[in-house]
């Protein structure tokens, strides 16, 4: 037992019907795992818990959670209601050593009755707890990770939860997709891909002597010439194309200063950008 870490017990969430049993077990276990992974608190083993777990605040008996062997400082608990259309989760965190206080965290989550949605709610509840008990530091349980996998025969961009669950393929370009990076608002992913959607586009890497500025050129359908799609001021490489032929996306390598305005409307039409 680490005396410097608050002990947070997470009681089994109570299913309101048999249909909610599997999701109540899933929600409870993910919250426990997330809190244990955080490293800033201690989660007592469920084998130490009292036999009766509260499902709503009115059923909470703080004294039985404070006593050994649980020795809890905080208790998380709640209940799940589920239908074919929706799952509703009521979740609370209470300071059991200060029973007269209000709930530290009190949330109601509603969404599709799927494992994916229940996992998402569990991660969110864990992050709420960590944020409250860490003095405002954000939790990582809701973090999404992108990576490259060739398990289906070609290198594609994949995503997963921070704990390795919910792995899913994000691209299906049947080529080589590399170096995924989140946009600043985490709503989009940029990546390098060695594939082009049609013959209307081609990329050329400069082989001039000196620094590899690697001007990227595209054959644009609205141009009779070969426009230079970038105004490089640093090393560039790895041209790529977006899923839509009308919006090529180019990725720079290294630090790049803001591009100079282009006087050509044809070049402007071909400038790189995030695409959906």
C-alpha positions as CSV (number, residue, x, y, z in Angstrom):
1,X,0.0,0.0,0.0
2,X,1.3,3.4,-1.0
3,X,0.3,5.9,1.7
4,X,1.0,8.8,-0.7
5,X,-1.6,7.7,-3.2
6,X,-5.4,8.0,-2.6
7,X,-7.1,4.6,-2.6
8,X,-10.0,4.6,-5.0
9,X,-12.3,1.6,-4.9
10,X,-14.5,1.0,-7.9
11,X,-17.6,-1.1,-6.9
12,X,-19.2,-3.4,-9.4
13,X,-21.7,-1.3,-11.4
14,X,-25.2,-2.6,-10.9
15,X,-27.1,-3.8,-14.0
16,X,-30.8,-2.7,-13.9
17,X,-31.7,-5.7,-16.1
18,X,-30.2,-8.9,-17.3
19,X,-29.5,-7.3,-20.7
20,X,-27.1,-4.9,-19.1
21,X,-25.0,-7.5,-17.2
22,X,-22.2,-7.8,-19.8
23,X,-21.8,-4.1,-20.2
24,X,-21.8,-3.4,-16.5
25,X,-18.9,-5.9,-16.1
26,X,-17.1,-4.3,-19.1
27,X,-17.6,-0.7,-17.8
28,X,-16.4,-1.6,-14.3
29,X,-13.3,-3.4,-15.4
30,X,-12.2,-0.7,-17.8
31,X,-12.6,2.0,-15.2
32,X,-10.5,0.0,-12.8
33,X,-7.8,-0.7,-15.4
34,X,-7.6,3.0,-16.5
35,X,-7.2,4.2,-12.9
36,X,-4.6,1.6,-12.1
37,X,-2.7,2.6,-15.2
38,X,-2.6,6.3,-14.3
39,X,-0.1,5.7,-11.6
40,X,-1.4,8.6,-9.4
41,X,-3.7,6.5,-7.3
42,X,-4.2,3.0,-6.0
43,X,-7.1,0.7,-6.7
44,X,-7.7,-1.9,-4.0
45,X,-8.4,-5.4,-5.1
46,X,-12.1,-6.2,-5.5
47,X,-11.5,-9.2,-3.3
48,X,-11.3,-6.7,-0.4
49,X,-14.6,-5.1,-1.1
50,X,-17.8,-5.4,1.0
51,X,-20.4,-7.9,-0.4
52,X,-23.0,-5.2,-1.0
53,X,-22.2,-2.4,-3.5
54,X,-24.3,0.8,-3.8
55,X,-26.0,1.5,-7.1
56,X,-27.2,5.0,-6.1
57,X,-26.0,7.6,-3.5
58,X,-28.9,6.8,-1.2
59,X,-27.4,3.2,-0.7
60,X,-23.9,4.4,0.1
61,X,-22.6,3.3,3.5
62,X,-19.2,5.0,3.8
63,X,-18.0,3.2,7.0
64,X,-17.8,-0.2,5.4
65,X,-15.5,1.1,2.7
66,X,-13.2,2.9,5.0
67,X,-12.5,-0.1,7.3
68,X,-9.8,-2.7,6.5
69,X,-9.1,-4.4,4.3
70,X,-10.5,-2.0,1.7
71,X,-9.2,1.2,3.4
72,X,-10.7,3.3,0.6
73,X,-10.5,7.1,0.4
74,X,-12.9,7.3,-2.5
75,X,-15.6,5.1,-3.9
76,X,-16.8,4.9,-7.5
77,X,-20.1,3.2,-8.1
78,X,-23.3,3.4,-10.3
79,X,-25.7,1.5,-12.4
80,X,-26.6,0.6,-16.0
81,X,-29.9,0.6,-17.8
82,X,-30.0,-0.9,-21.3
83,X,-32.6,-1.3,-24.1
84,X,-32.2,-2.3,-27.7
85,X,-31.8,1.4,-28.6
86,X,-29.8,2.9,-25.7
87,X,-27.5,2.3,-22.8
88,X,-27.7,4.8,-19.8
89,X,-25.0,4.8,-17.2
90,X,-25.2,6.7,-13.9
91,X,-21.7,7.0,-12.3
92,X,-20.6,8.7,-9.1
93,X,-17.4,9.2,-7.2
94,X,-17.7,10.0,-3.4
95,X,-15.2,10.9,-0.7
96,X,-16.1,8.2,1.8
97,X,-13.9,9.8,4.5
98,X,-16.0,12.9,4.2
99,X,-19.5,11.5,3.8
100,X,-21.3,14.8,4.3
101,X,-19.7,16.2,1.1
102,X,-21.3,16.2,-2.3
103,X,-20.2,13.8,-5.0
104,X,-16.7,14.5,-6.3
105,X,-17.9,13.3,-9.7
106,X,-21.5,12.7,-10.9
107,X,-22.2,11.8,-14.5
108,X,-24.9,10.3,-16.7
109,X,-23.8,8.8,-20.0
110,X,-26.2,7.9,-22.8
111,X,-25.4,6.3,-26.1
112,X,-25.7,3.2,-28.3
113,X,-25.8,-0.1,-26.5
114,X,-22.5,-1.3,-28.0
115,X,-19.2,-2.5,-26.5
116,X,-17.4,0.4,-28.3
117,X,-19.7,3.0,-26.7
118,X,-19.5,1.5,-23.2
119,X,-15.7,1.5,-23.5
120,X,-15.7,5.1,-24.5
121,X,-17.9,6.1,-21.5
122,X,-15.7,4.1,-19.1
123,X,-12.6,5.9,-20.4
124,X,-14.4,9.2,-20.0
125,X,-15.4,8.4,-16.4
126,X,-11.9,7.3,-15.5
127,X,-10.5,10.6,-16.9
128,X,-13.0,12.6,-14.9
129,X,-11.8,10.8,-11.7
130,X,-8.1,11.4,-12.5
131,X,-8.8,15.0,-13.4
132,X,-10.4,15.6,-10.0
133,X,-7.9,13.7,-7.9
134,X,-4.8,15.0,-9.7
135,X,-5.6,18.7,-9.3
136,X,-6.6,19.1,-12.9
137,X,-4.1,17.0,-14.8
138,X,-5.8,15.4,-17.8
139,X,-6.1,11.6,-17.9
140,X,-5.0,9.6,-20.9
141,X,-7.8,7.0,-20.9
142,X,-9.6,8.7,-23.9
143,X,-6.4,9.0,-25.9
144,X,-6.5,7.6,-29.5
145,X,-3.4,6.2,-31.1
146,X,-2.7,5.9,-34.8
147,X,-0.1,3.4,-36.2
148,X,0.8,1.6,-39.4
149,X,0.0,-2.1,-39.9
150,X,0.5,-4.5,-42.8
151,X,-1.6,-7.3,-41.3
152,X,-4.0,-7.2,-44.3
153,X,-1.2,-7.3,-47.0
154,X,-0.5,-3.6,-47.4
155,X,0.7,-0.9,-45.1
156,X,-2.4,1.0,-43.9
157,X,-3.2,3.5,-41.2
158,X,-4.9,2.0,-38.2
159,X,-6.3,3.4,-34.9
160,X,-6.8,2.1,-31.4
161,X,-7.5,3.1,-27.9
162,X,-4.6,3.9,-25.6
163,X,-4.8,0.4,-24.0
164,X,-4.6,-1.4,-27.4
165,X,-8.3,-2.3,-27.6
166,X,-10.7,-1.2,-30.4
167,X,-8.1,-1.6,-33.2
168,X,-9.6,-0.7,-36.5
169,X,-8.3,0.0,-40.0
170,X,-8.7,3.7,-41.1
171,X,-7.4,3.5,-44.7
172,X,-7.8,1.0,-47.5
173,X,-5.5,2.4,-50.2
174,X,-3.8,-1.0,-50.9
175,X,-0.4,0.8,-51.1
176,X,2.1,2.1,-48.6
177,X,0.7,4.5,-46.0
178,X,3.2,5.9,-43.4
179,X,3.9,8.5,-40.7
180,X,0.3,9.3,-39.4
181,X,0.0,12.5,-37.5
182,X,-3.0,14.1,-35.8
183,X,-4.1,17.5,-36.7
184,X,-3.9,20.1,-33.9
185,X,-7.6,19.7,-33.0
186,X,-7.3,15.9,-33.2
187,X,-10.2,15.7,-35.8
188,X,-8.1,14.6,-38.7
189,X,-5.0,12.5,-39.6
190,X,-2.3,13.4,-42.1
191,X,-0.1,10.7,-43.5
192,X,2.3,9.9,-46.3
193,X,1.0,7.6,-49.0
194,X,2.7,6.2,-52.1
195,X,-0.4,5.9,-54.1
196,X,-2.3,8.2,-56.5
197,X,-6.0,8.1,-57.3
198,X,-5.6,8.6,-61.1
199,X,-3.0,9.3,-63.8
200,X,-3.9,12.9,-63.6
201,X,-1.5,13.3,-60.8
202,X,2.2,12.4,-60.5
203,X,4.9,13.5,-58.2
204,X,8.5,14.3,-59.0
205,X,11.3,14.6,-56.5
206,X,14.0,17.1,-57.4
207,X,17.5,15.7,-57.9
208,X,19.4,19.0,-58.1
209,X,22.7,19.1,-56.4
210,X,22.9,20.6,-52.9
211,X,20.2,20.4,-50.2
212,X,17.4,18.0,-51.1
213,X,14.6,20.6,-51.4
214,X,12.6,18.0,-53.3
215,X,10.1,20.3,-55.1
216,X,7.0,18.3,-55.5
217,X,5.2,18.7,-58.8
218,X,1.8,17.6,-59.9
219,X,0.3,17.3,-63.3
220,X,-2.9,19.2,-62.6
221,X,-5.9,18.7,-65.0
222,X,-6.5,22.4,-65.2
223,X,-2.9,23.2,-66.1
224,X,-1.1,22.9,-69.5
225,X,2.3,23.2,-67.7
226,X,3.6,21.3,-64.6
227,X,2.9,23.6,-61.6
228,X,5.0,23.5,-58.5
229,X,2.6,22.8,-55.7
230,X,4.9,24.0,-52.9
231,X,7.1,27.0,-52.1
232,X,9.7,25.1,-50.1
233,X,12.0,26.8,-47.6
234,X,13.2,23.6,-46.0
235,X,13.8,19.9,-46.8
236,X,10.7,18.2,-48.2
237,X,10.0,14.7,-49.3
238,X,7.3,12.0,-49.4
239,X,4.6,13.4,-51.7
240,X,1.2,12.0,-51.2
241,X,-2.3,12.1,-52.6
242,X,-5.7,12.5,-50.8
243,X,-8.5,10.0,-51.3
244,X,-10.2,12.5,-53.7
245,X,-8.4,13.3,-57.0
246,X,-9.2,17.0,-56.8
247,X,-7.4,17.7,-53.6
248,X,-3.8,16.4,-53.5
249,X,-2.1,16.4,-50.1
250,X,1.6,16.9,-49.7
251,X,3.5,16.4,-46.5
252,X,6.7,18.3,-45.7
253,X,9.6,16.7,-43.8
254,X,11.3,18.9,-41.2
255,X,10.6,22.4,-40.1
256,X,9.0,24.6,-42.7
257,X,8.4,28.4,-42.7
258,X,5.0,29.7,-43.9
259,X,4.7,29.4,-47.6
260,X,4.9,32.5,-49.8
261,X,1.7,33.4,-51.6
262,X,1.6,32.0,-55.1
263,X,0.7,34.3,-58.0
264,X,-0.7,31.5,-60.1
265,X,-4.4,30.4,-59.6
266,X,-3.5,27.1,-61.1
267,X,-0.8,26.5,-58.4
268,X,-3.2,27.7,-55.7
269,X,-5.8,25.2,-56.7
270,X,-3.2,22.4,-56.3
271,X,-1.8,23.5,-52.9
272,X,-1.7,20.8,-50.2
273,X,-4.5,20.6,-47.6
274,X,-6.2,18.3,-45.1
275,X,-8.9,16.4,-46.8
276,X,-11.8,14.4,-45.3
